[in-house]
Every structure is written in C-alpha cells, then in structure tokens.
Amino acid sequence: MAKKVVVTGCSRGIGKALALGFLERGIEVAGCSRQLPDIPEFQSEPFFRSLDVKDDHGMNLWAQQLSDQGFTPDLVIANAGILNVRAPLWEISAQEFGEVIDINVKGVHHTFSAFLPAMLQRKSGVLVGLSSGWGRSTSPEVGPYCASKFAVEGLVGSLAQELPHGMAAVALSPGVVHTEMLCRAFGSSEAAHAVEPEEWARSAVDFLLELGASDSGRSLSFQR
C-alpha cells in the first residue's frame, strides 16, 4: 500500500477530496495547485506547494526538494485539468485551446517526468493520469478537452510499455462527479445530481491504493 502520495490540482473538486482522503488515512501527501494558499486544510501540511503544473522547471524543483526531505512517492496522481468554454471548434481561440493542452496534457508530462527519476531508481510506484469519459468518446463543443484526454490515454499507455517490471502507469476516468468542471459542461442543475467529490473519494482512495503492477497500461474507471 502506498505510504507517500502526490496529487496535483488539489485546490478543489476531486483533487482536494483525494488529498484529504489520503491524509485522513494517515498517508503522507504532497500536493500542488495554483490556488493552494486559499485551502486552510493544507496550510499546516509540510509538503504542499502553490505551483502550476505548466511550470516544468517548478515541478522538477519541487520534486527534488521533496526527495531531499525523504519524500519519494509510491503513488502519483496527475489530476490538474481544465475544460474549455463549450463552443464549436472554429469558435475556440488558439489561446484557449493551448491552455487546455498545456495543463491537461503537458501538465501530466511535467508531473510524471518530475517524479519518475526517483521512482525508477527504486523500481516501484504507480502513476495515474486522470482521464475522462471524453477521453474515450466525444461530444460536440468540447473538442479541446476531448483531444487532451485522448492524449492522456495515449501518453499513459505508451509510458506503461516503458516502465520496468514492478511499476505501473494507469489512465483513470472518475465517472460523473459534481465538480465545477461538470457544472460548466452540463449546467448547475443537471450537475447537482452527480455524486459529490467527498463521497466519490471515500471509496476512490482505497481503489487507488490497491493499484499495482498488474494494472499497468489499463484504462480504468471508478464510479460511485
């Protein structure tokens, strides 16, 4: 079972619920988010940092600082992500498309690349890239998001083939969870019927802790 966990995008929604869930189980957690200073639950935690996953240098520095403190993760969850404002593809600006790719795809690469060296040296650990149902199917007006999550699926699948025996890379779709992103996608009234992040995380934490080498390369889903 993992004893040290990294969670990115932990300021709200699924990321926050997961980080709190791991902490409640007595597991050491390192978390980062652009809005982290606003989260009182994490202010006393020594391994949390205000950091943007788009910043590859910052991610590498953070991972090195954690390693210097004896924190090498057993489980890395690349959760940070954004959804484009729903619109036909031709109406989405290059800037907005780029922001989705920078966070949802490059952010996963920056996260995994920052923590993999120490994990590879130990030849153990699990890396999870948060995917989506829109990483395995498509809908109109969410082209950039679909493209980013399909990319996460491909990135994780390829990485799984590169890792040594004993390690794992997994793409995980969390299903339908009542998050800010879901509200933006479907509207607040429809999203309100979805499971709350805290309820989802109560079971998802145990599911994630049980992932191992036999799961490497799989596209998994976990729904409550």
Rosetta blueprint (number, residue, H / E / L):
1 M L
2 A L
3 K L
4 K E
5 V E
6 V E
7 V E
8 T E
9 G L
10 C L
11 S L
12 R L
13 G H
14 I H
15 G H
16 K H
17 A H
18 L H
19 A H
20 L H
21 G H
22 F H
23 L H
24 E H
25 R L
26 G L
27 I L
28 E E
29 V E
30 A E
31 G E
32 C E
33 S E
34 R L
35 Q L
36 L H
37 P H
38 D H
39 I L
40 P H
41 E H
42 F H
43 Q L
44 S L
45 E L
46 P L
47 F L
48 F E
49 R E
50 S E
51 L L
52 D L
53 V L
54 K L
55 D L
56 D H
57 H H
58 G H
59 M H
60 N H
61 L H
62 W H
63 A H
64 Q H
65 Q H
66 L H
67 S H
68 D H
69 Q L
70 G L
71 F L
72 T L
73 P L
74 D L
75 L E
76 V E
77 I E
78 A E
79 N L
80 A L
81 G L
82 I L
83 L L
84 N L
85 V L
86 R L
87 A L
88 P L
89 L H
90 W H
91 E H
92 I L
93 S L
94 A H
95 Q H
96 E H
97 F H
98 G H
99 E H
100 V H
101 I H
102 D H
103 I H
104 N H
105 V H
106 K H
107 G H
108 V H
109 H H
110 H H
111 T H
112 F H
113 S H
114 A H
115 F H
116 L H
117 P H
118 A H
119 M H
120 L H
121 Q H
122 R H
123 K L
124 S L
125 G E
126 V E
127 L E
128 V E
129 G E
130 L E
131 S L
132 S L
133 G H
134 W H
135 G H
136 R L
137 S L
138 T L
139 S L
140 P L
141 E L
142 V L
143 G H
144 P H
145 Y H
146 C H
147 A H
148 S H
149 K H
150 F H
151 A H
152 V H
153 E H
154 G H
155 L H
156 V H
157 G H
158 S H
159 L H
160 A H
161 Q H
162 E H
163 L L
164 P L
165 H L
166 G L
167 M E
168 A E
169 A E
170 V E
171 A E
172 L E
173 S E
174 P L
175 G L
176 V L
177 V E
178 H L
179 T L
180 E H
181 M H
182 L H
183 C H
184 R H
185 A H
186 F H
187 G L
188 S H
189 S H
190 E H
191 A H
192 A L
193 H L
194 A L
195 V E
196 E L
197 P H
198 E H
199 E H
200 W H
201 A H
202 R H
203 S H
204 A H
205 V H
206 D H
207 F H
208 L H
209 L H
210 E L
211 L L
212 G L
213 A H
214 S H
215 D H
216 S L
217 G L
218 R L
219 S E
220 L E
221 S E
222 F L
223 Q L
224 R L
